[in-house]
Amino acid sequence: MKTLERPIPGQSLTAEPKSQAFERPPEVSDPIEALDLHMDNLSDPGAMEDALHFLEYGLDLVTLVEGILRSAVMEGLHSVDISLIIAPALHEFIKNFADEAGIVYEEGFTNKREEKALSYRRDVEAARKMLAEAQDEEEPKRDPLPVIMEEEQEPMQEEEPVKSGLMARM
């Protein structure tokens, strides 16, 4: 474990001011110029090939675009504000290339946990419907699967601990 390689507190205050690219004013302050810069960089066959490679191997498009834009901010090309402005256009630019290349990719807008819960809920509802139809054919009976509902539960009241000691009230 290399714990001694971290900067010590206050070390950034001893470095030369504006020695890092992100501490200086950005090179580009116009969103259109920044977008042109990124599109020119991605128009290079090697750069777009790398981006599509990452998409092909499971990186979602939103994360890829965020990585490209954060890198540009760290290099001092433009500010975070410019990144937020041009992100949707850059997203669509890369998306069009990926679609043309026939790559199957995730866009990164869906929440996997919510999607899984929704599919589970649909499966339970479908199973309940199938069982109800099967029972209607045989005989009308009760619902075989209990209804899954979020019930409002009363909050558990915690017992107050017995106070003892020098400062306890009698």
PLY file of the C-alpha trace (Angstrom):
ply
format ascii 1.0
element vertex 170
property float x
property float y
property float z
element edge 169
property int vertex1
property int vertex2
end_header
0.00 0.00 0.00
1.44 3.35 -1.07
-0.09 5.80 1.35
2.87 8.16 1.26
2.26 9.16 -2.35
-0.71 11.36 -1.49
-0.29 15.11 -1.21
-0.06 16.44 2.30
-2.65 18.96 3.50
-1.81 22.42 2.22
0.61 21.20 -0.44
-1.47 22.79 -3.18
-0.89 26.15 -1.50
2.88 25.80 -1.94
2.71 25.12 -5.69
3.10 27.90 -8.19
-0.31 29.60 -8.74
-2.01 28.62 -11.99
0.54 25.89 -12.66
-2.23 23.42 -13.55
-4.19 23.77 -16.77
-7.56 23.74 -15.01
-6.50 26.66 -12.77
-6.02 28.99 -15.75
-8.78 30.53 -17.86
-10.04 28.07 -20.49
-8.67 28.24 -24.02
-12.16 28.21 -25.54
-15.07 30.13 -24.07
-17.58 29.79 -26.91
-19.72 26.60 -26.83
-19.82 26.34 -30.63
-16.02 26.53 -30.86
-15.70 23.91 -28.12
-18.15 21.61 -29.90
-16.26 22.07 -33.17
-13.03 21.22 -31.37
-14.48 17.99 -29.98
-16.07 17.01 -33.29
-12.77 17.62 -35.09
-10.97 15.46 -32.53
-13.56 12.69 -32.85
-13.51 12.89 -36.65
-10.04 11.40 -36.49
-10.58 7.70 -37.38
-8.45 6.48 -34.47
-10.33 8.54 -31.89
-13.76 7.49 -33.09
-12.60 3.88 -33.35
-11.52 4.01 -29.69
-14.83 5.57 -28.63
-16.83 2.92 -30.50
-14.62 0.21 -29.01
-15.55 1.37 -25.50
-19.24 1.41 -26.41
-18.99 -2.07 -27.90
-17.46 -3.47 -24.74
-20.13 -2.18 -22.39
-19.38 1.45 -21.53
-22.57 3.47 -21.79
-22.70 6.53 -24.02
-23.42 9.04 -21.24
-20.32 7.93 -19.31
-18.19 8.11 -22.46
-19.30 11.67 -23.24
-18.78 12.74 -19.61
-15.26 11.29 -19.70
-14.37 13.12 -22.89
-15.69 16.43 -21.55
-14.07 16.08 -18.11
-10.75 15.37 -19.78
-11.11 18.57 -21.80
-11.87 20.54 -18.63
-8.80 19.09 -16.89
-6.65 20.04 -19.88
-8.00 23.59 -19.70
-9.71 23.51 -23.10
-13.05 24.73 -21.81
-15.03 25.14 -18.58
-17.51 22.81 -16.92
-20.32 25.13 -18.00
-19.37 24.67 -21.64
-19.32 20.89 -21.06
-22.90 20.98 -19.83
-23.98 23.00 -22.83
-22.34 20.84 -25.51
-22.89 17.39 -23.91
-26.21 16.64 -25.68
-24.81 17.54 -29.12
-21.67 15.48 -28.56
-23.84 12.60 -27.31
-25.87 12.65 -30.54
-22.71 12.94 -32.65
-21.20 9.77 -31.17
-24.59 8.03 -31.13
-24.99 8.55 -34.89
-21.55 7.02 -35.53
-22.39 4.04 -33.30
-25.73 3.51 -35.04
-24.06 3.65 -38.47
-21.45 1.12 -37.32
-24.23 -1.19 -36.10
-22.95 -1.30 -32.54
-25.33 -2.37 -29.80
-24.76 -0.06 -26.82
-26.41 1.34 -23.74
-27.23 5.03 -23.76
-26.94 5.27 -19.99
-30.20 7.04 -19.23
-32.02 4.15 -17.55
-31.75 3.18 -13.94
-30.97 -0.56 -13.86
-32.44 -1.10 -10.39
-35.77 0.53 -11.27
-35.88 -1.35 -14.57
-35.34 -4.69 -12.79
-38.01 -3.92 -10.17
-40.46 -2.96 -12.90
-39.84 -6.19 -14.81
-40.32 -8.19 -11.61
-43.60 -6.41 -10.95
-44.75 -7.18 -14.51
-43.81 -10.84 -14.09
-45.81 -11.11 -10.86
-48.82 -9.43 -12.46
-48.62 -11.72 -15.50
-48.35 -14.81 -13.29
-51.32 -13.67 -11.21
-53.37 -13.09 -14.36
-52.47 -16.50 -15.80
-53.34 -18.29 -12.56
-56.61 -16.38 -12.27
-57.56 -17.37 -15.82
-56.67 -21.00 -15.12
-58.77 -20.98 -11.95
-61.72 -19.35 -13.73
-61.73 -22.27 -16.13
-61.70 -24.80 -13.26
-63.49 -23.10 -10.40
-63.60 -19.60 -8.97
-61.30 -19.46 -5.94
-59.11 -17.00 -4.10
-56.13 -15.24 -5.62
-53.18 -17.67 -5.31
-50.56 -14.95 -5.17
-50.85 -12.38 -2.40
-51.05 -8.80 -3.47
-47.71 -7.09 -2.97
-48.39 -3.67 -1.59
-46.42 -1.23 0.38
-48.31 -0.93 3.62
-47.92 2.03 5.82
-46.31 0.85 8.97
-46.36 2.72 12.18
-42.91 3.84 13.14
-41.49 1.77 15.95
-41.34 3.73 19.12
-38.03 3.30 20.77
-38.00 2.96 24.50
-36.10 5.70 26.16
-32.99 4.37 27.83
-32.92 4.55 31.57
-30.81 7.52 32.44
-28.26 7.00 35.11
-25.09 8.63 36.14
-23.96 11.85 37.63
-25.98 14.16 35.35
-29.21 12.13 35.24
-32.37 13.83 36.53
-34.05 12.21 39.42
0 1
1 2
2 3
3 4
4 5
5 6
6 7
7 8
8 9
9 10
10 11
11 12
12 13
13 14
14 15
15 16
16 17
17 18
18 19
19 20
20 21
21 22
22 23
23 24
24 25
25 26
26 27
27 28
28 29
29 30
30 31
31 32
32 33
33 34
34 35
35 36
36 37
37 38
38 39
39 40
40 41
41 42
42 43
43 44
44 45
45 46
46 47
47 48
48 49
49 50
50 51
51 52
52 53
53 54
54 55
55 56
56 57
57 58
58 59
59 60
60 61
61 62
62 63
63 64
64 65
65 66
66 67
67 68
68 69
69 70
70 71
71 72
72 73
73 74
74 75
75 76
76 77
77 78
78 79
79 80
80 81
81 82
82 83
83 84
84 85
85 86
86 87
87 88
88 89
89 90
90 91
91 92
92 93
93 94
94 95
95 96
96 97
97 98
98 99
99 100
100 101
101 102
102 103
103 104
104 105
105 106
106 107
107 108
108 109
109 110
110 111
111 112
112 113
113 114
114 115
115 116
116 117
117 118
118 119
119 120
120 121
121 122
122 123
123 124
124 125
125 126
126 127
127 128
128 129
129 130
130 131
131 132
132 133
133 134
134 135
135 136
136 137
137 138
138 139
139 140
140 141
141 142
142 143
143 144
144 145
145 146
146 147
147 148
148 149
149 150
150 151
151 152
152 153
153 154
154 155
155 156
156 157
157 158
158 159
159 160
160 161
161 162
162 163
163 164
164 165
165 166
166 167
167 168
168 169
